[in-house]
């Protein structure tokens, strides 16, 4: 029972869905070998295999460095729950016939409560982060100590009436909790430094993208200016013959058509001047160039200066990037696809971000959009929207809405400028 609750607790705290495939993996690669080892009486091998296989599987499931921390805490939570259940049952339940029932009930309630409180407390440590060698050594030490704690808790039973043994057990668990607090602090600092490095790298990358986009448009404008004299000469014949209708047709069909795209791109890029967030400016410029290359009209509207948005810049660029990529890809299926992006200061203490694209309404159902892994692009390709929802879970007051209206697929994100709860 304790091993099963430990696994359920890890599924819960690591936000891993217990699918049929994952359950099958747990049964075949953990539970069945454990059953064999238990029957053979190899206590230490049983314990070592339990911890290492559990760590390996849940690290594979979650792709998170937090798996060791969650496992360690849940082992501690299991110990505390077991101690509480033993002592409460021993001192308050006189009828031995019901001891097992009350012990199991108290254990499950206590363990569930501790797992819930832990998840609320530790939800800010989740990303994949490379760790220094010293941190990995400390994690190895925690793992070894976890094996010892599990062994003592599983194979050495302490009688609730034995005060000295109980105090030793409490001291052991207190020291274990202290080591996990140190580990949580180390992980938090490592993640913080890694995110700062990511932000700096992202800022430099997006600034470079923006400068490259500007350079490309400037080259096209210089080319247009260089050809300006030749363009005027081609119009001379129409003017000498006073053929205004022919001049009009020539201008619209050749000159305007040839240079319209350059002028439009220059205008759209100039709209980015009001966005003072370098990372976003570079991201949008890159997406604009991509849309232009595949023949999709993209318009960006930023009517007022926006100095800052109250969201972690890495999360924000990931969200905008995913939604913009989805919008562009959806338009590739249409003959004349369009993407409109707007950043609006609502003057109500929030920023409204709208990403709209034309869509074939018959190919999408609004009720299916929020389903996990849903995508109009085919099976297994809905991870992007799922990632957006996961990122937004860390921002309590950010609202996202989706609707389809008059051939447009519209997604809006409203981000308050204050009172925003951010989980790093």
C-alpha positions in Angstrom: 0.0 0.0 0.0 2.8 2.4 0.9 4.6 1.9 -2.4 1.3 2.4 -4.3 0.6 5.6 -2.4 4.1 6.8 -3.0 3.7 6.4 -6.8 0.3 8.0 -6.8 1.8 10.9 -4.8 4.6 11.3 -7.4 2.1 11.4 -10.2 0.2 14.1 -8.4 3.1 16.4 -7.3 5.0 16.2 -10.6 1.8 16.8 -12.6 2.3 13.6 -14.5 -0.9 12.0 -15.9 -1.1 8.3 -14.9 -1.9 6.9 -18.4 -2.3 3.2 -19.2 1.2 3.1 -20.7 2.8 4.7 -17.7 0.9 2.5 -15.3 2.0 -0.5 -17.3 5.7 0.6 -17.1 5.4 1.1 -13.4 3.9 -2.4 -12.9 6.4 -4.2 -15.2 9.6 -2.4 -14.3 9.0 -1.7 -10.6 6.1 -3.5 -8.9 6.7 -7.0 -10.3 10.5 -6.9 -9.6 9.8 -5.5 -6.1 7.4 -8.4 -5.4 10.0 -10.9 -6.5 12.8 -9.2 -4.4 10.4 -9.1 -1.4 9.6 -12.8 -1.6 13.3 -13.6 -1.8 13.9 -11.7 1.4 16.6 -9.4 -0.1 15.7 -6.4 2.0 18.5 -4.0 1.1 18.3 -4.9 -2.6 14.6 -4.4 -2.4 15.0 -0.9 -0.9 17.8 0.2 -3.3 15.8 -1.0 -6.3 12.7 0.7 -5.1 14.3 4.1 -4.8 16.5 4.0 -7.9 13.8 2.6 -10.2 11.3 5.1 -9.0 13.7 8.0 -9.5 14.6 6.7 -13.0 11.0 6.3 -14.1 9.6 9.5 -12.8 12.5 11.5 -14.0 11.7 10.0 -17.4 8.0 10.8 -17.1 8.4 14.4 -15.8 11.7 15.4 -17.4 12.2 17.5 -14.2 15.0 17.8 -11.7 12.3 18.0 -9.0 11.7 14.2 -9.1 14.4 13.5 -6.4 13.0 16.3 -4.2 9.4 15.1 -4.5 10.4 11.5 -3.9 12.4 12.4 -0.8 9.5 14.5 0.7 6.9 11.9 -0.1 9.1 9.3 1.6 9.2 11.6 4.7 5.5 12.2 4.4 4.9 8.5 4.3 7.0 8.0 7.4 5.2 10.8 9.3 1.8 9.5 8.2 2.7 6.0 9.3 4.0 7.2 12.7 0.8 9.3 13.2 -1.4 6.4 12.2 0.4 3.9 14.5 0.3 6.2 17.5 -3.3 7.4 17.1 -4.5 3.8 16.5 -2.5 2.5 19.4 -3.6 5.1 22.0 -7.2 5.8 20.9 -8.6 2.6 19.3 -9.1 -0.1 21.9 -10.8 -2.6 19.6 -8.0 -4.5 17.9 -10.5 -5.7 15.3 -10.7 -2.3 13.7 -7.0 -1.3 14.1 -6.1 -2.0 10.5 -9.1 -0.1 9.2 -8.4 3.0 11.3 -4.6 2.8 10.7 -5.2 2.7 6.9 -7.7 5.5 6.9 -5.5 7.8 9.1 -2.4 7.0 7.0 -4.1 7.8 3.7 -5.7 11.0 4.9 -2.4 12.2 6.5 -0.4 11.3 3.4 -2.8 13.0 1.0 -2.8 16.2 3.1 1.0 16.3 3.2 1.2 15.7 -0.5 -1.3 18.5 -1.2 0.5 21.0 1.1 3.9 20.1 -0.4 2.6 20.6 -4.0 1.3 24.1 -3.1 4.6 25.0 -1.5 7.0 23.6 -4.1 5.2 24.4 -7.4 7.8 27.0 -8.3 10.5 24.4 -8.9 9.7 22.6 -12.1 12.0 23.4 -15.1 14.8 21.3 -16.6 18.0 22.9 -15.3 21.6 21.7 -15.7 23.1 21.3 -12.2 26.7 21.9 -11.0 28.7 18.9 -9.9 28.5 19.7 -6.2 24.7 19.8 -6.4 24.6 16.4 -8.1 26.8 15.0 -5.3 24.4 16.3 -2.7 21.5 14.8 -4.6 23.4 11.5 -4.6 23.8 11.8 -0.8 20.1 12.5 -0.4 19.3 9.5 -2.5 21.5 7.3 -0.3 19.9 8.7 2.9 16.5 8.1 1.3 17.3 4.5 0.8 18.3 4.2 4.5 15.1 5.9 5.7 12.9 3.7 3.5 14.7 0.6 4.7 14.3 1.5 8.4 10.6 2.5 7.9 9.8 -0.7 5.9 11.7 -3.5 7.7 12.2 -2.1 11.2 9.0 -1.5 13.1 8.9 0.7 16.1 6.4 0.0 18.9 4.4 3.2 19.6 5.0 2.5 23.3 8.8 2.7 23.0 9.5 6.4 23.8 13.2 6.3 23.2 12.9 4.5 19.8 10.2 7.0 18.9 12.4 10.0 19.7 15.2 8.5 17.7 12.8 8.1 14.8 11.7 11.7 15.1 15.3 13.0 15.2 16.1 11.0 12.1 13.1 12.4 10.2 13.9 16.0 11.4 17.4 15.7 10.0 16.0 14.3 6.8 13.6 17.2 6.5 16.5 19.7 7.1 18.5 18.1 4.3 15.6 18.3 1.9 15.1 22.0 2.8 18.8 22.6 1.8 18.2 20.7 -1.4 15.1 22.8 -2.2 17.1 25.9 -1.6 20.0 24.7 -3.9 17.5 23.8 -6.7 15.8 27.1 -6.4 19.1 29.1 -6.7 20.2 26.9 -9.6 17.0 27.5 -11.4 17.1 31.2 -10.8 20.6 31.5 -12.2 19.7 29.4 -15.2 16.6 31.5 -16.0 18.6 34.7 -15.7 21.1 33.2 -18.2 18.3 32.1 -20.5 16.8 35.6 -20.3 20.1 37.3 -21.2 20.7 34.9 -24.1 17.1 35.3 -25.3 17.4 39.1 -25.2 20.6 39.0 -27.3 19.1 36.6 -29.8 15.9 38.5 -30.3 17.8 41.8 -30.6 19.9 40.2 -33.3 16.8 39.0 -35.1 15.3 42.4 -34.9 18.4 44.1 -36.3 18.6 41.5 -39.1 14.9 42.1 -40.0 15.5 45.9 -40.1 18.6 45.4 -42.2 16.7 43.3 -44.7 13.9 45.9 -45.1 16.4 48.7 -45.3 18.2 46.9 -48.2 14.9 46.6 -50.0 14.1 50.3 -49.4 17.6 51.3 -50.7 17.0 49.2 -53.8 13.7 50.9 -54.3 15.3 54.3 -54.0 18.1 53.3 -56.3 15.6 52.3 -59.0 13.5 55.4 -58.5 15.1 57.3 -61.4 14.6 54.4 -63.7 11.0 54.1 -62.6 10.4 57.7 -63.5 12.0 57.2 -66.9 9.6 54.3 -67.7 6.7 56.7 -67.0 8.0 59.4 -69.3 6.5 57.9 -72.4 3.0 57.9 -70.9 3.3 61.5 -69.8 4.6 62.7 -73.2 1.6 61.0 -74.9 -0.7 62.3 -72.2 -1.9 58.7 -71.7 -3.1 59.1 -68.1 -5.2 55.9 -68.2 -2.2 53.9 -69.5 0.0 55.5 -66.8 -2.5 54.5 -64.2 -2.7 50.9 -65.3 1.1 50.7 -65.6 1.6 52.2 -62.1 -0.9 49.8 -60.4 0.1 46.7 -62.3 3.9 47.1 -62.2 5.3 49.7 -59.9 2.9 49.6 -57.1 2.7 45.8 -57.1 6.4 45.4 -57.2 7.1 47.8 -54.2 3.9 47.4 -52.2 5.3 44.5 -50.1 8.5 46.4 -49.2 6.5 49.5 -48.1 4.1 47.3 -46.1 6.9 45.5 -44.3 8.6 48.8 -43.5 5.3 50.1 -42.1 4.7 46.9 -40.0 8.2 47.0 -38.6 7.9 50.7 -37.8 4.8 49.7 -35.7 7.2 47.7 -33.5 8.8 51.0 -32.4 6.1 51.4 -29.7 7.1 48.0 -28.2 10.0 48.7 -25.9 10.5 45.0 -24.9 13.5 44.0 -26.9 12.9 40.2 -26.7 9.3 40.5 -28.0 10.3 43.0 -30.7 12.9 40.6 -32.1 10.5 37.6 -31.8 7.7 39.4 -33.7 10.1 40.7 -36.4 11.3 37.1 -36.9 7.8 35.8 -37.2 7.0 38.7 -39.7 9.8 37.7 -41.9 8.8 34.0 -41.8 5.2 34.9 -42.7 6.4 37.0 -45.6 8.5 34.2 -46.9 5.6 31.8 -47.2 3.2 34.4 -48.5 1.0 35.1 -45.5 -0.1 38.7 -44.8 0.8 39.6 -41.2 -0.2 42.9 -39.5 1.1 44.1 -36.1 -0.7 46.8 -34.3 0.8 48.6 -31.2 -0.9 52.0 -31.0 0.7 53.1 -27.8 4.1 52.8 -26.2 4.4 49.6 -24.0 7.4 49.7 -21.8 6.9 46.5 -19.8 4.5 43.5 -19.3 4.2 41.9 -15.9 5.2 38.4 -16.9 8.5 36.5 -16.9 10.0 37.4 -20.3 10.9 33.8 -21.1 7.3 32.6 -20.4 5.9 35.5 -22.4 8.0 35.0 -25.5 7.3 31.3 -25.4 3.5 31.9 -25.2 3.5 34.6 -28.0 5.8 32.4 -30.1 3.6 29.3 -29.8 0.4 31.2 -30.6 2.0 33.1 -33.5 3.4 29.9 -35.0 0.0 28.2 -34.7 -1.7 31.2 -36.4 0.8 31.2 -39.3 0.6 27.4 -39.8 -3.2 27.6 -39.8 -3.1 30.2 -42.6 -0.9 28.0 -44.8 -4.0 25.9 -45.4 -5.9 28.9 -46.8 -5.5 30.6 -50.2 -5.3 34.1 -48.6 -4.4 33.7 -45.0 -4.0 36.6 -42.6 -2.6 37.0 -39.2 -3.3 40.1 -37.0 -1.4 40.7 -33.7 -2.2 43.6 -31.4 -0.8 44.8 -28.1 -3.3 47.2 -26.5 -2.9 49.1 -23.2 -6.4 48.9 -21.8 -5.9 51.9 -19.4 -7.5 49.6 -16.8 -4.2 48.4 -15.4 -3.7 45.6 -17.9 -2.2 44.8 -21.3 -4.4 43.0 -23.8 -2.6 40.8 -26.4 -4.6 39.6 -29.3 -3.4 37.0 -31.9 -6.0 36.4 -34.7 -5.8 34.4 -37.9 -8.2 33.6 -40.6 -9.6 30.0 -40.4 -11.9 27.6 -42.1 -14.7 27.4 -39.5 -15.8 24.0 -40.7 -12.5 22.5 -39.8 -12.5 23.4 -36.1 -14.9 23.1 -33.1 -14.6 25.7 -30.3 -15.6 23.0 -27.8 -12.6 20.9 -28.7 -9.9 23.6 -28.4 -9.3 23.2 -24.6 -9.0 19.5 -24.7 -5.6 18.1 -23.9 -3.4 17.6 -27.0 -6.1 18.9 -29.3 -4.8 20.3 -32.6 -6.2 21.2 -36.0 -2.9 20.1 -37.4 -3.3 16.4 -36.7 -2.8 13.8 -33.9 0.0 14.4 -31.5 0.7 18.0 -32.5 -1.4 19.8 -29.9 1.5 20.1 -27.5 1.9 23.8 -28.2 -1.5 24.8 -26.8 -1.0 22.5 -23.9 2.3 24.2 -23.1 0.6 27.6 -23.2 -2.0 26.4 -20.7 0.7 25.0 -18.5 2.7 28.2 -18.6 -0.3 30.3 -17.7 -1.1 28.1 -14.7 1.7 30.0 -12.9 0.0 33.3 -13.3 -3.2 33.5 -11.2 -4.7 36.7 -12.6 -3.8 36.2 -16.3 -6.9 35.5 -18.4 -6.9 33.8 -21.8 -9.9 33.5 -24.1 -10.5 31.8 -27.4 -13.3 32.3 -29.9 -14.2 31.9 -33.6 -16.2 34.6 -35.3 -16.8 35.5 -38.9 -13.9 33.4 -40.2 -11.4 34.5 -37.6 -9.8 32.4 -34.9 -9.2 34.8 -32.1 -7.1 34.3 -29.0 -6.7 37.1 -26.3 -4.5 37.2 -23.3 -5.1 39.9 -20.6 -2.2 40.5 -18.3 -2.7 42.8 -15.3 0.1 45.3 -14.6 -0.1 44.8 -10.9 -1.2 42.3 -8.3 0.1 39.5 -10.5 1.1 36.4 -8.8 4.2 34.9 -10.5 5.6 31.4 -9.8 9.1 31.3 -11.1 
